[in-house]
Amino acid sequence: MEKFSISLIVFTVFWGLIGIVLPFLIPKGPHRRLIQTMLALTSACCWLFWLCFYLHQWKPLFGPQISSVDARALKVLWGQDL
Amino acid sequence: MTLCQLFLQPDAAYSCISELGELGIVQFRDLNPNVNSFQRKYVNEVRRCEEMERKLRFLETEIKKDELPIYDPEDNPDAPKPREMIDLEATFEKLDHELKEINTNADALLRNFNELTELKHNLTMTQGFFDDAISHPVGVMEDVGGEREMELGGQTTTTAAGMKLGFITGVVPRERMVAFERMLWRVCRGNVFLRQAEIPELIEDPVSGEKLHKTVFVVFFQGEQLKNRVQKICEGFRANIYPCPENPHERRELAMGVMTRLEDLTVVLSQTQDHRQRVLAATSRNLRTWQIKVKKIKAIYHTMNMFNNDVARKCLIAECWAPVSELDRIQLALRKGSEASGGGTVSSVLNRMVTREQPPTHHKLNKFTQGFQNLVDAYGVATYREINPMPFVLITFPFLFAVMFGDAGHGILVTIFALWMVLKERSLKDKWRNQEVWTIFFGGRYIILLMGIFSIYTGIIYNDVFSKSLNIFGSSWRVRFGDDTLAKHDSVMLEPTPYNYTRSGDYRQMFSGTPYPIGLDPVWQLADNKITYTNSVKMKFAIIIGITQMGFGLFLSLWNHLHFNHRHAIYLEFLPQIIFLACIFFYLIILIFYKWTSFDGSKATDAPSLLIHLINMILFSYKTDPPSAAVFYTGQKQFQTFLILLAVLCVPWMLLGKPIYRIVMNKRRANYSTVTNHAAGNDSDVEEQHQEEFHDPAEKRGVVLDADVRDTDTEDMLDDEHSHQQHHQHEVEMSEVWVEQGIHTIEYFLGCISHTASYLRLWALSLAHAQLSEVLWHMILHLGLSMNGYGGAIASFFVFMPWSSLTVFILLLMEGLSAFLHALRLHWVEFQSKFYKGEGYPFVPFSFRLLLDEAPVEA
């Protein structure tokens, strides 16, 4: 549960900085509003995209079906420790 | 945007318009639309400009013929004064005349030269014939009889029978020689004798100018009749006949004379060419500048043709649309123009006008936003003052493209291509201007750049780089089966639950419980059921992003209503729309998130199928039969019933709300107008004011403070038609409102469901792209890379070509175009139908810069 929330917090803070904090730091100029809109929308879309994939993999309903040959290779390559 | 009237002094008008053209922020209106273009005031000047352009085009073709470079001017030359125009005309006339003279002279000289060359060859060859004849006197004409021996040296040969032979010499193209001979033989019944010799080098034909192989011939005949026939045949075959003296001495003299003349002509010709080159080189330096100047003059006179010539007050009146924020700059430009034309004259006057017409829509853009604005405008130009979707489309369009394109490797390629175009902007701007495909790509370089960057991101999340996955953080899955299990089965499915939920002891944890930090776990690349797994998440994401975007569109419509002060629209249109969307589709999103967080592998068989639940919710059917359709939280049935009823209530709310509001407004207005008893003529203006009184006091503030809002208050404009119509005819107008509202209602509610499903194309196209990518890997690249040894190295080399070209053409170009199109459709239809009217017309300012940029460079 803790490891799950580490990534969640990290990425939410990351996109939050870009989308919520950074717009206030944009210097005044003719393009200020445009850049603010761009930053906010980008971070919203990217965060949402990342979140959906993260949450979907949190509690999978079924596991990957791997051929035995590949499974044996993975046993060796990745080891047994989670 | 305000409508302005300009009062210009005729002498100052030209320079004022020139200054305004350099500024490029006013759009002139044509005040003489019914006048034929030939009857306008400045038609003569325009004609003179066209004449100048024709001469410049002629000069340009001549320069191009000689392949001289044309220099592009560094700076932007100003429009010249009217006096300068006369000078320019004179210069062009002189150049034109000179060049034409040079050309005619050169042509004549060249023809002469060619004729003399042919004559020279003629003489040389025939010399050969006559020499031969003298050395071997042969009697060739069999039918005449053997006793005649001819000396083929002359026109007259005394023979035993005393016959005279005539001859004709000439030059004929080699390809026609055979036909010529045959014709001669047939027509003269074999009574002529032909000798020929080919000219070895190519000769330029004097008449046609082409270089041909030619043959010299000499035809001998007897008698006048044959002579005529031969001459006619020669004419028919376009053989050039040259006189040849019989006397060898005369021939030699003629030959020498020809040589001398040829030498003289060569010298003259080369001098003529040099002169031509010099004239053209001098012209080429100034050509572009002149072209720009003439274009500007013509544009100014075209604009001046649109003005109204007020004879009484001796000034020109112009009407133009101008942004209110730029009025100062326009005043400045007018002052500059008036001073430039002749100081001391009365300066031109700018007068703002009040109008009910809809002004053109003007967006301030730069090179980055211009591309995206083009995408939006292709569907429809924004109505005056409504929200411009472009700043949002700027990000969501590349993002949705990337969701469908989703491969980091391909994304990198696209980004590199776009970066090249962007960084080399200046030098690439004018290259290949007439290649339409290139200009399309170049015009959209910023769009492609954003698409590429987002594609890299979505590729990382999909964990797809040229159909391979990256394992950066370590997979969350491990294979913990025993070797005997692996030996017994062909494929195994890993255990998804991260804790022991079974009673038995043979549970092994294979999933760590923590998802892969960024994107899809790399283990799925090896899984046979990868597609089943990714289908689920991609579909869910597509629905989530779709509903979010549609909701966002609805909120933009709320913003529009607030701006135009359509309070009634907020309560009667926005509220039912958002409630309907929320009740059914935001609820669906909540269910999706609930399912993601509450059901794990241990409850896999009981996990609810959200689609079935949605359908059952609408059908009010709550079975308990398959576990995936049974309710999964307490109170679900009641809550969902409540939501559906609320959603259904929204339909009549939206359908009836606005028309009933209109009816009530009509009644109120009708009562008020009869009570206050106005004259028919001024009704419309007064009614506007009364109409304002019915609305918020906030509006009144708007009326008093900012003159611009009053000038072109859209609320007045949009409601104007209604008020006028309501004033005149009630029947037609109300039914129109009912029908329109019915259409909007059906369109919205049916559209909600169909548009939500339409967003599933995000899933479909990303699946197609991933599969195509994988096919290219398995069928092509894998073959080369899986071979061993040196053969493998060579095979890898050869396999790369088909793999890379198919990647570029099918995956990047075809799939890219497909994803582009679908993302665009999603924006135009699904997103913009929620708030965008798009019934405006674009602001096209009178700008020299626009004029010159648009002119295509002739290749």
Interface residues (C-beta under 8 A of the other chain):
Chain A: K3 F4 S7 H31 R33 L34 T37 M38 L41 T42 C45 C46 L48 F49 W50 C52 F53 Y54 L55 H56 Q57 W58 K59 P60 L61 F62 G63 P64 Q65 I66 S67 S68 D70 A71 R72 L74 K75 W78 G79 Q80 D81 L82
Chain B: N366 T369 P391 F392 L394 I395 T396 F399 V403 Y457 T458 I461 G474 S475 S476 W477 R478 V479 R480 F481 D483 L486 A487 H489 D490 S491 V492 M493 L494 E495 P496 Q509 M510 F511 S512 G513 T514 P515 Y516 P517 I518 G519 L520 D521 V523 W524 L526 A527 D528 N529 K530 T532 Y533 S536 V537 K540 F541 I544 I545 T548 F593 W596 T597 S598 F599 D600 G601 A604 A607
